[in-house]
Amino acid sequence: MISTLANVSPKAKIGKNVTIEAFATIYENVEIGDNTHIHPNALIYPDTIIGENCQIFPGAIIGIVSQDLKYKGERSTTVVGNNTIIREYVTIHKGTADRMTTKIGDNCLLMAYVHIAHDCLIGNNVIIANYTGLAGHVTIEDYVIIEGMGAVQQFVTIGAHSFLAGDSKVRKNVPPYIRVAREPLQYIGVNTVGLTRRGFEKETINQIEDIYRLIFVRGHNITNALELVTKEIPDSTIKHQIVEFIKNSTDGIIKGI
């Protein structure tokens, strides 16, 4: 159902069973997937793709040009995956020449007043709570939870299954599977509750704890800690993932205990 009071471009592609309520605006070159609901006063700007079964709440602005002063009008996109909920007054800016897209994955929840800047890549099953802001070029991997009032610096990567406490100021990369808090931001433990809820076996969680005990708790520098992890921890996919994440974090990771 498309309200007669909605402003929908004839050049937009609207899927089946889509609801677009009064005073929503859908610009040209927008695609809206099946069964998606666009609430009143939402704005979907050109070159945006919205997946199926999404909810876009009042006042959300998706795909508007970025605030990056280097942006020169290059054609870029904004992509929102399936089953994603975007609450009131969320702002999502389209990509620039860096990545040419800003992307939100499937099954995500962006709560009210969240800001996603240009060229951010957000994975699947991510929850970002109210008033959190992401600067440009941020990467957030799958199953990350960021509590309210967070601030993420540009070019930061947040690893999968990590949990960031409210009011976190994220200036360095956050490795996967951990909880972080305090100021400056630091490791406070493995995200055992989240991992257990998602079906991780106890022995896998124990190995993650052993890895991060060497990295963050025992007082080693990162180079020595990674050498100890390589020698002392049995090989596994998760061990390799953690080690490679830290090795690739050329600008550093958050602090240990």
Order of alpha helices (4+ residues) and beta strands (2+ residues): beta-beta-beta-beta-beta-beta-beta-beta-beta-beta-beta-beta-beta-beta-beta-beta-beta-beta-beta-beta-beta-beta-beta-beta-beta-beta-beta-alpha-alpha-alpha-alpha
